[in-house]
Amino acid sequence: MWRLLLSDMNITYKDLDSMDDDDIMEANAALDIHIEQQKNKSKK
């Protein structure tokens, strides 16, 4: 949960508080994809 709050994806504590477990898992997956895309861009 904290990695979402501290990420650059503009998720607030209020957003996290209103999410259920499935929403948090989905947001974590989206963050993983975002991080991977950023790594790929920096390699090019």
Contact map, one row per residue, 1 for C-alpha under 8 A:
11111000000000010000000100010000000000000000
11111100000000000000000000000000000000000000
11111110000000000000000000000000000000000000
11111110101000000000000000110010000000000000
11111110011110010000000000000000000000000000
01111111000000000000000000000000000000000000
00111111111000000000000000000000000000000000
00000111111000000000000000000000000000000000
00010011111000000000000000000010000000000000
00001011111100000000000000000000000000000000
00011011111110110000000000000000000000000000
00001000011111110000000000000000000000000000
00001000001111111000000000000000000000000000
00000000000111111100000000000000000000000000
00000000001111111110000000000000000000000000
10001000001111111110000100000000000000000000
00000000000011111110000000000000000000000000
00000000000001111111000000000000000000000000
00000000000000111111111100000000000000000000
00000000000000000111111100000000000000000000
00000000000000000011111110000000000000000000
00000000000000000011111111000000000000000000
00000000000000000011111111100000000000000000
10000000000000010011111111110000000000000000
00000000000000000000111111111000000000000000
00000000000000000000011111111100000000000000
00010000000000000000001111111110000000000000
10010000000000000000000111111111000000000000
00000000000000000000000011111111100000000000
00000000000000000000000001111111110000000000
00010000100000000000000000111111111000000000
00000000000000000000000000011111111100000000
00000000000000000000000000001111111110000000
00000000000000000000000000000111111111000000
00000000000000000000000000000011111111100000
00000000000000000000000000000001111111110000
00000000000000000000000000000000111111111000
00000000000000000000000000000000011111111100
00000000000000000000000000000000001111111110
00000000000000000000000000000000000111111111
00000000000000000000000000000000000011111111
00000000000000000000000000000000000001111111
00000000000000000000000000000000000000111111
00000000000000000000000000000000000000011111
